Amino acid sequence: MSARKGPSLSFSVVEGPPPYTSGSGNIVAAVPFPVAARRELADGQLRANLRRATHTIRDKRLRVVDEVPDWAALRRSGAAIKDDVLARLPELLEQFEEAATAAGATVHWARDAAEACKVVTGLVERTGSREVVKVKSMATQEIGLNEALAEAGIAAVETDLAELIVQLADDTPSHILVPAIHYNRRQIRDIFASRMPGVDVDALTDDPSALAEAARRHLRAKFLDARVAVSGANFAVAETGTLVVVESEGNGRMCLTLPETLISVVGVEKLLPTFRDLEVFLQLLPRSSTGERMNPYTSLWTGVTPGDGPQTMHIVLVDNGRTETLADPVGRQALRCIRCSACLNVCPVYERVGGHAYGSVYPGPIGAILSPQMTGPEAGANRTLPYASTLCGACFDACPVRIDIPEVLVHLRQRGVDARRGRPSAERTAMRALSWAMRDRRRYAAALRAARRGAAPLRLVAGRRGQVRRLPWPLSAWTASRDAPLPAAQTFRDWWAERGRDRPGGAERGDRA
């Protein structure tokens, strides 16, 4: 994945290593979250863009969710359906393959990102086409398909407006639903003016309608020339072999109907058992993602229909770490995710640092539990992602399929600690010392006295609040992100002893304290 470089535009471009690495596709962080987050926090424009966009989306969501009297029941139904899928996944995958094949599609299986990219690249090369149009797809981003196609000399054109903006900027998406959420319209105008072929730079303004028209003219030619399209799928119905894509712009409909060949890359967890189950998710998804009662475009296709739409249909079912995630009784609930991004829009951490800080194609709270499980908790810098949270629980309240993200975060933190058992750590040494001191009353009292005396010089710089903003190493790790409170000038034990001495017979009571 290329770094965020490019021409000299009028907005800031972050230099440094790319947020994604190869390996298991684009889900292994190259930089630890604390390092990346500190870099992103320095961008004031980024924080302003994120706050404005996330607040707008979540306010819309709250309004349309409040209209549904049985929203809580819908959430429970969605969770139950997805849990049923996970419990019967091998059976449902075989049922889907049988139904899709009977309808004229060809089903391929891919164990990991490399295998999936190899399959898709081979299918495109077989058509002789050197360019494909793409529907917005998290699965293709996850496996690094655009990069794999580029290595084979095939250009992949993103047709979703936000994805197109990111692609033209030589950037990576920072949000599941709105990949270009970190840009404002002035920045988008500059990107179009510098990178979009054939655009009238002098006439182009930052008015949304002007930007949309420029993108429309650019993409219309791509749609009309395209012989091959690549899509993902929001849902795959095992009963009928049907794939479903929901979107807001109509670009997906163009990709799904005009080309001769359609290749759909689908994560194995996207299954629903029956066509009737769509009723639940077509209510949950639009309200949770875009704050709409329904998506403007809901496209469903089952295999091939002679004389109508693509005449060659391929479906690539991708595992890429999902089986390993399924094996974890606590963590498997992350596979319920329907990629609505509701958890991102309410997360106080994401709102301040954006998606690039997570270093994965899956950012925000869901990325903090999904990416480490799909790649292994120790892969790259993914081991830091479970700590990218305040555990406030807002993500669980917003999740339409009731993924208890805080529970999984704590679970993954424990797994990380367990994986490092037996290795010396300063934290474990400190905790053992505290445990030894607190097991004996006299040792504990002596430790309190020592701490009070040792902190005496710091009171000069602590001020009224009794807190120090910066401590020397190794305690600087604490004060890097929070103030350190000093020990109280008088402990409760000392206060109790003095109180006892002021009363008849109090000395004895004070001694017993």
C-alpha angles and dihedrals in degrees: 000000000000120000120251097271129123138125125340100276129171094256131072118272117199113229122206138071119342116262092236131053134195123253110082090020119268099332102089114091115227095198127042112256096243091055094045093044092053089053094049093046089063090066107087093182090055092053092049092050092048095047093050094047099042093047091050093051096045093047090054090047093053091052096052094040090054088058092065112082094194098044093127090051091048090053091051091048092050092050092047093050093049092047089052089053092052091048092052101029100132092048094047093046091056090047090051093049092050093049095044092047091050088054092055103266126126114227122209127187124217125188097196145359095276093052093047092050091048091053095048094043091051092050092051093046089052089061092053091232119140095194135049132188117224137210113216105277131172091194093059090047090049094055094042093241097160091056092047092050091048090054088055092050095256121130117219113205116203109217100185105098096232092044089049091053091052092046094050090049090052086237136128127245117267101190134044096227103022106033093182096047090123092066129075122212094263090056091047091052089054091050093051092046092052103036113022112096116236097007118147098239095189094051097042115104132178092252107128093231091052092049092048091050092051090052091046093054092047095049099040091069090049092052094049093049098041119115096173131041130187123205142167124214134238090204138006118202112218094197095059107015089243124155122207131202123181121194143151108225109051093241089112092054090052092051093046096051112029107052124079094227128041123192117189121195110203132180110230092238093063092086126120118193100226140016089243090063089070088074090072098044097044086061097042100044105053094043092048097043112035100009091245129133089229137355116263090231124034110174123190125180134175117196120299130332115197111245094004124090126327113358095203118054126185127181119195112198109204129201104175097159099330093112090055090049091049090057092065110085092205101034098045092082087077086074089068087074115126093190095246094142093219089132092056093053094056099038114110091204096051091046090061104038105026129214102298092068090067091060092215136097084242107063133177127032095327090050090051090062102027102048097050091049096048093049101029123266094266098047112125111308093331089106088077096054097083087062093055092096143078090215088232092146097228089124092058091049091052099042110108092207096044099245104177094221096174090054092052092045091056090044092053092046088055090049089053092052092046091051090058097045112139095026115114113252132176091227094054092046091051092048092050090051091050091048091052092049096046095050091072124052095216094046090050092051091048091050091052091051091049092049091049093051094044091052094051095095090050093058088076090065098032096073125192096326093061091226131120119216097199132028128182122257131318091024089049087085087070098045093046088085106013142026119260116232115221122230113271115268088236125028123221089247092056091046091050092048092051091047090053094051091056092063132065108275089004096129090070092049090048091051091052091052 
